[in-house]
Amino acid sequence: KGIVAGSYHTCAWTVAGQAYCWGWNSSGQLGAGNSVGMGSSVASPLAVNGDLVWANLTAGTDHTCGVTADGVGYCWGAGQYG
């Protein structure tokens, strides 16, 4: 349904609202858990944890944010600036 690109990672979500991310995972911005590819690049799309239905995503430098179909916002990755 959509695709967004951050500085070093990319995320996409399907028509059914499933989200996937790939690329650099220095701060957990892929949303697949901190043990997956931390400090390295991930070439294959990884499912974002949480089993949520996504309506929209946006990607920043070291973080990703999204809004679910229910209108709830979430962010993951670097959070040193709030």
N, C-alpha and C positions, 0 to 999 in steps of 0.2 A: 504494500500500500504506500510505502514511503521509504526514503533513504536519506540519511544525514551524515555529514562528515565533520569530524573535529580536526584538531591539528594533526594527530597521528593515528586516529582510529575512525572507524565507520560503523554505523548501526543502521539496521533496516527493520521494518515491521511488515507483517503480512496482512492480507485482507482480514484474516481471522484474529489479528491483534497479537500474534506471537512476535517477540522481539529477539533479534540476533545482532551481535557485535563482533568485530574482528579488528586486528591491528595491534598497536602498541598498548600494553596493559601495565604501565608503570604505577598506577595508583588505583587500580580496580575499576577503571572506567568502562571495561567491557561488561561489567555486571554479572560475571559468571563465577564469582567467588575469588577471594584474594589468593588462593593457592593455584589458580589456573593461569599460567603464562605470566605471572608477575615478573616485571622487569624484562620482559621479552616481547617479541612480536608474535601474534597468533594469526596464521594465514587463513584458517577455516572459520566460518561463522560459528560462534558459541551462543547458545540460548541464554538469555538474560534470566537470572534466578527470580523466583517468586510466583510463577504461574499466574501472572496478571494479564489482563487483556488491554493492550496499549492502543490508544487513539492517536498519539503523537509522541515523537521523540525529538530531542535536540542535543547536539554534541558540542562540547567546548574543548579546551586544551587538554585537561586531564580529568574531565568529568562528563557525565551524561545525565540528562534529566528527561523525564517523560510524564505524560498525563494519561491515566487509564481511561477506559471507556466510561467508568463511573465518575470521572472528573477529579480524581485524587492525584496529586503531584508527588513524584519521587525523584531523588537525585542520588547518584553513586559516583565513587571515584574520589578525587582530591577534594578536600573540604576545608583547607587551611584558611580560606577567606570567608567562610560561612556559607 
